Amino acid sequence: MDSRFVPLNALIAFCSRYETAWPRPFFDAGYRLEALEFPAPSGDSRVVIDAVAWSPADSRFVLGEAKSGANADEAQAKRYATIQTNTLVQMLSVTLTQTATIGSQVLYVVLAEHTDRVLLGLSRAGVSYPVLAIADGSVTRVGGEIEHAALAERFSSPLEVPGPPPGIITIDAESSDEDFDRVVRPSLIALLASQGPAMSVPALAESAIQHLSLYPDGYRNRLVRLVDAAARRAVAAAPDTFAYSGPSGVSSSAIIRVVESPEDLDPRGRTQRYQALTARFTAPARRRPSPVGPGQLSLFDDTSFENELADLDLVEENETEEVNDGPQ
């Protein structure tokens, strides 16, 4: 996983309802992940909030700035201080109780090695936000205090973590074509394995990108367009397996159709077809290292592209043995 995604993935994992070895202090304090890359009005400008967490029971927002670099943008830090909480309520359409007193707090999540530089930048901006410093084995709160007591309690001392956060978000709108190929092609393989006849590009994007629905429309549409381009590349690489149909009067979205699936063949032919597809999808000029580093957790049950294909091969080889051996 690219280090620039580590702080964001840490914050998302903190809010996750899924139980893993990675701690969930925000979820345990009543927060849920509400939005990603959210553009919020700020004075006469705006600020894009990396992740918005919301506590329905306490009517509180946490506005998370995930910072992988060493420098805090002072102008951005000042803009965060002028975000109106009532505006967030309206824009995000969250439900309030009648007696709720709405609150919000800005929180920075940074790589531990950049903590001092980020704190210096915040000080120069004249703000004092709490900062969560992500190290290999712990997360430590420094800087300002966390105002919400239930959340503050969970960071009253360094929070132990088992390693890097799960690789939930591994691409964004600035990622390369190869990065999009890496996340899109396993979803196409899954379509074949499930014997589905077709998948729309928006559905493919939902499958390939975790939490796609939490992005605002404009940013989400950018990601879908990049997934569309990756789907076209996959079809070009395997035209005997997939076909691409653009939007039409029948469908407002582009469709990826299965021309001929390896699942339609006998077990040995199925194995060979998947192996050939793997070779096309991982041509030498396009191979990249695995995005999951040593010791990195997986928050969901999805496997890597290579592991998924290996599992298919293993199942098919077992089926072949059963066919060849016949009943005893």
C-alpha positions in Angstrom: 0.0 0.0 0.0 1.3 3.4 -1.0 2.2 5.3 2.2 0.1 8.3 1.1 -3.0 6.1 1.9 -1.9 5.0 5.3 -3.4 7.8 7.4 -6.7 7.7 5.5 -7.0 3.9 5.8 -6.2 4.2 9.5 -9.1 6.7 10.0 -11.5 4.6 8.0 -10.5 1.4 9.8 -11.1 3.2 13.1 -14.7 3.7 12.1 -15.3 0.3 10.6 -18.1 -1.9 11.9 -16.1 -5.0 10.9 -14.1 -6.7 13.6 -10.4 -7.4 12.9 -7.2 -7.2 14.7 -7.1 -3.5 13.9 -8.8 -1.4 16.7 -12.0 0.5 16.2 -12.0 3.3 18.7 -14.3 5.6 16.7 -16.8 2.8 16.1 -16.7 1.9 19.8 -17.3 5.5 20.7 -20.4 5.6 18.5 -19.1 7.0 15.2 -19.7 5.8 11.7 -18.0 6.9 8.4 -20.2 9.4 6.7 -18.3 10.8 3.8 -15.0 10.9 1.9 -13.4 13.7 0.0 -16.2 16.0 1.1 -16.1 19.6 -0.1 -17.4 21.8 2.7 -18.0 25.6 2.6 -15.5 27.5 4.6 -15.9 31.3 4.9 -15.7 32.6 1.3 -13.9 29.4 0.2 -14.1 25.7 0.8 -12.1 22.8 2.2 -12.1 19.2 1.1 -12.4 17.0 4.2 -10.7 13.7 3.7 -13.1 11.8 5.9 -16.2 12.8 7.9 -17.2 10.6 10.9 -20.6 11.1 12.6 -21.9 10.1 16.0 -25.7 9.9 15.7 -26.1 9.4 19.5 -24.0 12.4 20.4 -24.7 14.6 17.3 -21.0 15.2 16.7 -18.8 15.2 13.7 -15.1 14.5 13.4 -13.6 16.2 10.4 -10.6 14.1 9.5 -7.6 15.4 7.6 -5.3 12.5 6.6 -1.9 13.8 6.0 0.9 11.6 4.7 3.4 14.4 4.0 5.5 16.4 6.4 4.0 19.8 5.9 0.6 21.1 7.2 -1.0 23.5 4.8 -1.5 26.6 7.0 -4.2 28.1 4.8 -6.1 24.8 4.8 -5.8 24.5 8.6 -7.3 27.9 9.0 -10.2 27.1 6.6 -11.0 24.0 8.7 -11.7 26.3 11.7 -14.4 28.2 9.8 -16.5 25.2 8.7 -20.1 25.6 10.0 -21.5 22.5 11.6 -25.1 23.3 10.7 -24.0 23.4 7.0 -22.6 19.9 7.4 -25.9 18.7 8.8 -27.8 20.0 5.8 -25.3 18.9 3.2 -24.9 15.3 4.6 -28.6 15.0 5.5 -27.8 13.4 8.9 -30.7 12.9 11.3 -30.7 14.8 14.6 -32.7 14.3 17.8 -34.9 17.2 18.9 -32.7 18.0 21.9 -29.4 17.5 20.1 -26.6 20.1 20.5 -24.5 19.7 17.3 -20.8 19.7 17.6 -17.7 19.1 15.5 -14.0 18.9 15.8 -11.1 18.8 13.3 -8.6 16.0 13.8 -5.4 15.3 11.8 -4.1 11.8 11.2 -0.4 11.7 10.2 2.5 9.4 9.9 4.5 9.4 13.2 7.8 10.5 11.6 6.1 13.8 10.4 4.4 14.7 13.7 6.7 17.5 14.8 6.5 19.2 11.4 2.7 19.0 11.2 2.4 20.3 14.8 4.6 23.2 13.8 2.5 24.0 10.8 -0.7 24.0 12.9 0.9 26.2 15.4 1.8 28.7 12.7 -1.7 28.6 11.5 -2.9 29.6 15.0 -5.0 26.4 15.5 -4.7 23.6 18.0 -6.2 20.4 16.6 -5.7 16.9 18.1 -3.3 14.9 16.0 -3.2 11.1 15.8 0.4 9.9 15.0 0.4 6.5 13.2 3.5 4.4 14.0 4.3 0.8 13.3 2.9 -0.5 16.6 0.9 2.3 18.1 -1.3 5.4 17.5 -0.6 8.3 19.8 -2.7 11.4 20.4 -0.7 14.6 20.5 -1.5 18.3 20.0 -4.9 19.5 21.1 -7.3 17.6 23.2 -10.1 15.5 21.8 -13.3 17.2 23.0 -15.7 14.2 22.9 -15.2 12.3 26.1 -16.1 8.9 24.8 -13.5 9.2 22.0 -10.9 11.0 24.1 -10.9 8.1 26.6 -9.8 5.7 23.8 -6.7 7.8 23.0 -5.8 8.7 26.7 -2.7 6.5 26.2 -1.0 5.2 23.1 -3.3 2.8 21.3 -1.6 -0.5 20.2 -2.0 -1.6 16.6 -0.8 -4.8 15.0 0.9 -3.2 12.1 -0.1 -1.0 9.1 -3.8 -0.3 8.7 -5.9 -2.4 6.3 -5.5 -1.5 2.6 -9.1 -0.3 2.2 -8.5 2.6 -0.1 -5.6 2.0 -2.5 -6.5 4.3 -5.4 -7.8 7.8 -5.9 -8.5 10.1 -8.8 -4.8 10.8 -9.2 -3.7 7.1 -9.4 -2.1 5.7 -12.5 -3.8 3.5 -15.1 -1.9 0.5 -13.8 -3.3 1.1 -10.3 -6.8 1.1 -11.7 -6.1 -2.0 -13.8 -4.9 -3.7 -10.6 -8.3 -3.2 -8.8 -10.6 -3.5 -11.7 -9.4 -6.8 -13.2 -10.0 -8.9 -10.1 -13.7 -7.8 -10.2 -13.9 -8.9 -13.8 -12.4 -12.3 -12.8 -15.0 -12.5 -10.0 -17.7 -11.8 -12.6 -16.5 -14.8 -14.6 -16.3 -17.0 -11.5 -19.8 -16.1 -10.5 -21.0 -16.9 -14.0 -22.6 -13.5 -14.3 -23.5 -12.5 -17.9 -22.7 -8.8 -17.6 -21.9 -5.9 -15.3 -22.5 -2.2 -15.7 -19.5 0.0 -15.3 -20.9 1.8 -12.2 -21.5 -1.7 -10.6 -17.9 -2.6 -11.6 -16.7 0.5 -9.9 -18.6 -0.3 -6.7 -17.1 -3.8 -6.7 -13.5 -2.5 -7.3 -13.5 0.5 -5.0 -14.4 0.3 -1.3 -16.8 2.9 0.0 -17.4 4.4 -3.5 -20.9 5.5 -2.4 -19.4 7.8 0.3 -17.7 10.1 -2.2 -19.6 13.2 -3.5 -21.1 12.9 -6.9 -18.4 14.8 -8.8 -15.5 12.9 -7.3 -17.3 9.6 -7.6 -18.0 10.2 -11.3 -14.3 10.8 -11.9 -13.5 7.5 -10.3 -16.2 5.7 -12.4 -14.7 7.2 -15.6 -11.3 5.9 -14.6 -12.8 2.5 -14.0 -14.5 2.7 -17.4 -11.1 3.3 -19.0 -9.6 0.3 -17.1 -12.5 -1.9 -18.2 -11.9 -0.9 -21.8 -8.2 -1.9 -21.4 -9.3 -5.2 -20.0 -11.6 -5.9 -22.9 -8.9 -5.0 -25.4 -6.5 -7.4 -23.6 -9.1 -10.2 -23.7 -11.6 -9.6 -26.5 -12.5 -13.3 -26.7 -13.7 -13.2 -23.0 -15.2 -9.7 -22.6 -17.0 -7.1 -24.7 -17.7 -3.5 -24.0 -21.0 -1.8 -24.9 -21.4 2.0 -24.4 -24.5 3.8 -23.1 -27.5 3.3 -25.2 -31.3 3.8 -25.2 -31.6 0.6 -23.3 -28.9 1.3 -20.7 -27.7 4.7 -19.6 -24.4 3.1 -18.4 -21.7 1.3 -20.3 -21.9 -2.5 -19.9 -19.1 -5.2 -19.7 -20.5 -8.4 -21.2 -19.0 -11.9 -20.9 -18.5 -13.3 -24.4 -17.2 -16.7 -23.4 -16.5 -17.6 -19.8 -13.9 -20.2 -18.7 -16.7 -21.5 -16.5 -18.5 -22.8 -19.6 -15.6 -25.2 -20.3 -14.6 -28.6 -18.8 -12.4 -28.3 -15.7 -9.0 -28.6 -17.5 -10.1 -26.2 -20.2 -11.3 -23.8 -17.5 -7.9 -23.9 -15.8 -6.1 -23.2 -19.1 -8.4 -20.4 -20.0 -7.9 -18.7 -16.6 -4.2 -19.1 -17.0 -4.3 -17.5 -20.4 -6.3 -14.6 -19.1 -3.9 -14.2 -16.2 -1.0 -13.9 -18.7 -2.8 -11.3 -20.7 -3.7 -9.2 -17.6 -0.2 -9.4 -16.2 2.0 -8.9 -19.2 5.6 -8.1 -18.2 5.4 -4.4 -19.1 2.4 -4.0 -16.8 3.4 -6.1 -13.7 3.4 -4.3 -10.4 4.3 -5.3 -6.9 1.5 -6.6 -4.7 -0.2 -3.6 -3.0 -0.3 -5.5 0.3 2.9 -5.3 2.2 4.3 -7.8 4.8 2.2 -7.8 7.9 -0.5 -5.6 6.4 -4.0 -6.5 7.5 -7.0 -7.1 5.2 -10.2 -5.6 6.5 -12.4 -7.5 4.1 -12.5 -11.0 2.7 -11.3 -10.0 -0.8 -8.2 -11.7 -1.9 -5.5 -10.3 -4.2 -5.8 -10.9 -8.0 -3.1 -13.5 -8.0 -4.5 -15.4 -5.0 -8.0 -15.4 -6.5 -6.7 -16.9 -9.7 -4.6 -19.5 -7.8 -7.7 -20.5 -5.8 -9.6 -21.0 -9.0 -6.8 -23.1 -10.5 -6.8 -25.3 -7.3 -10.5 -25.9 -7.4 -10.4 -26.7 -11.1 -7.5 -29.1 -10.7 -9.4 -31.0 -8.0 -12.5 -31.1 -10.2 -10.4 -32.6 -13.0 -9.0 -35.3 -10.7 -12.5 -36.3 -9.7 -13.6 -36.4 -13.4 -10.6 -38.5 -14.4 -10.7 -40.9 -11.4 -14.5 -41.4 -11.7 -16.4 -43.3 -9.0 -14.4 -45.9 -7.1 
